[in-house]
Every structure is written in C-alpha cells, then in structure tokens.
Amino acid sequence: MSDAPRGPRVGIKGPLLFSAVFGAIAFVVVLFAASGGTQNGLRYDLAIAAFGIAFIACLVIAAMLSMSYKENAEHLGQGDGVNLRSEDRLKRPTAKPDQTATTDRAETPAADDAAPGSPDAPDKTEDEGSAS
C-alpha cells in the first residue's frame, strides 16, 4: 500500500460519529415522546428501535454520498466562457457602469435596420393605416 495520507472521504470515523449522534438524538426524542405523558413509563424498546433505524439510515446515506464523490478533471478548470477560472476573471479590469451603457446603445441596431418580422422591426400595419 502507498504511504499517501488518507483523506476524509476514505475515513470511517466521521460518518460513524455523525450516525451515532443522530441515533442518540432519535433515541432521546422517541424515549420521551412515546411514553405518552408522565403517568406512563418510558418506552425503551421503541427508543432502541429508533436509534437503530436512525443510525443505519444515516450511515447508508453517508456511504452513498461518499461513493458518489468524484474529483473534476483538471482540464475543466481551464478555458474561457463558462469554464473560465475565477482567478483569471478577477484579475481582468472591470468596466465602469457608464461605459457599459454607451456600448450597449451602440451595439443595438436601429428599428429601421431590423430584419422584417423581428421584434425590433417597425409595425407595418400602423404605417399603412395612416396612409389611407
């Protein structure tokens, strides 16, 4: 075996402790809630069953989450667009708000230049109605 340190994904102590704490909480809640009041005795049988169910269910969920964990490939952090690395994006200078407003207006085509049938095209029915 290699001498590489084992990460939290490989260890079993974390999920076991989490499951035990979750089971203990379920034990205490059911112990008092199942008694039905102060006149009846505590229901240890139901509390033990609740501990077992909570412990096993929590352990199974932790195991499934641990098995589904997978590191991303290194090439996914490179590139531009959606795959842009955050450190590169933060290094770029940002445009001031007044500069972006002027560039947006310059890029939008005028209504007369729009293609027929597009939402930016002028409505022909209004022009035809006024000419008659």
C-alpha positions in Angstrom: 0.0 0.0 0.0 1.1 3.6 -0.6 2.1 5.9 2.2 -0.3 8.6 0.9 -2.4 10.2 3.7 -6.0 9.2 3.8 -8.5 11.9 3.2 -11.8 12.4 5.0 -13.5 10.6 2.1 -11.7 7.4 2.9 -12.1 7.5 6.7 -15.0 5.9 8.5 -14.8 7.7 11.8 -16.7 10.8 10.6 -19.8 9.0 9.3 -19.9 6.7 12.3 -19.8 9.5 14.8 -22.4 11.5 12.8 -24.7 8.5 12.6 -24.2 7.8 16.3 -25.1 11.4 17.3 -28.1 11.3 15.0 -29.2 8.0 16.5 -28.8 9.3 20.1 -31.0 12.3 19.2 -33.6 10.0 17.8 -33.3 7.7 20.9 -33.9 10.6 23.4 -36.8 12.1 21.3 -38.6 8.8 21.0 -37.9 7.8 24.6 -39.9 10.8 25.9 -42.4 11.2 23.1 -43.5 7.6 23.0 -44.3 7.5 26.8 -47.5 9.5 26.3 -47.2 11.6 29.4 -45.8 11.4 32.9 -48.2 8.8 34.1 -46.8 6.1 31.8 -43.3 4.6 31.9 -40.6 5.3 29.4 -40.6 3.2 26.2 -37.0 1.9 25.9 -38.0 -0.7 23.3 -39.2 2.0 20.9 -36.3 4.2 21.7 -33.7 1.5 20.9 -35.6 0.7 17.6 -35.5 4.4 16.7 -31.8 4.6 17.5 -31.1 1.6 15.2 -33.2 2.9 12.3 -31.7 6.4 12.5 -28.1 5.1 12.9 -28.4 2.7 9.9 -30.2 5.2 7.7 -27.7 7.9 8.3 -24.8 5.5 7.8 -26.2 4.3 4.4 -26.8 7.9 3.2 -23.2 8.9 4.2 -21.8 5.8 2.4 -23.8 6.6 -0.7 -22.6 10.3 -0.7 -19.0 9.1 -0.2 -19.2 6.7 -3.1 -20.7 9.3 -5.4 -17.9 11.8 -4.8 -15.6 12.4 -7.8 -12.9 14.9 -8.5 -13.3 17.1 -11.6 -10.9 16.6 -14.4 -8.1 19.3 -14.5 -9.0 20.5 -18.0 -12.4 21.6 -16.8 -10.9 24.5 -14.8 -9.2 25.9 -17.9 -10.6 27.9 -20.8 -13.0 30.8 -21.4 -16.7 31.4 -21.2 -18.5 29.1 -18.8 -15.2 27.3 -17.9 -13.4 30.5 -17.0 -11.3 30.2 -13.9 -12.3 32.6 -11.1 -8.8 33.9 -10.5 -8.4 34.9 -14.2 -11.8 36.6 -14.2 -11.0 38.6 -11.0 -7.6 39.8 -12.5 -9.3 41.4 -15.5 -10.2 45.1 -15.2 -13.9 45.8 -14.8 -15.7 48.3 -17.0 -17.4 51.3 -15.3 -21.2 51.4 -15.3 -21.3 54.5 -17.6 -19.1 52.8 -20.2 -21.2 49.7 -20.5 -24.4 51.8 -21.0 -22.8 53.6 -24.0 -21.5 50.5 -25.6 -24.9 48.7 -25.2 -26.6 51.5 -27.1 -24.0 51.5 -29.8 -24.4 47.8 -30.4 -28.2 47.7 -30.7 -29.5 48.2 -34.3 -31.9 50.9 -35.1 -35.6 50.0 -35.7 -35.3 50.8 -39.4 -32.3 48.5 -39.8 -34.0 45.5 -38.2 -35.0 42.5 -40.3 -38.6 42.2 -41.3 -40.6 40.1 -38.9 -38.2 40.6 -36.0 -39.4 42.2 -32.8 -37.4 45.3 -33.4 -38.9 45.9 -36.9 -41.4 48.7 -37.2 -45.1 47.7 -37.4 -46.3 48.0 -41.0 -50.0 48.0 -40.0 -49.7 51.4 -38.3 -47.9 52.9 -41.3 -50.5 51.5 -43.8 -53.5 52.7 -41.7 -52.3 56.3 -41.7 -51.6 56.4 -45.5 -55.2 55.6 -46.5 
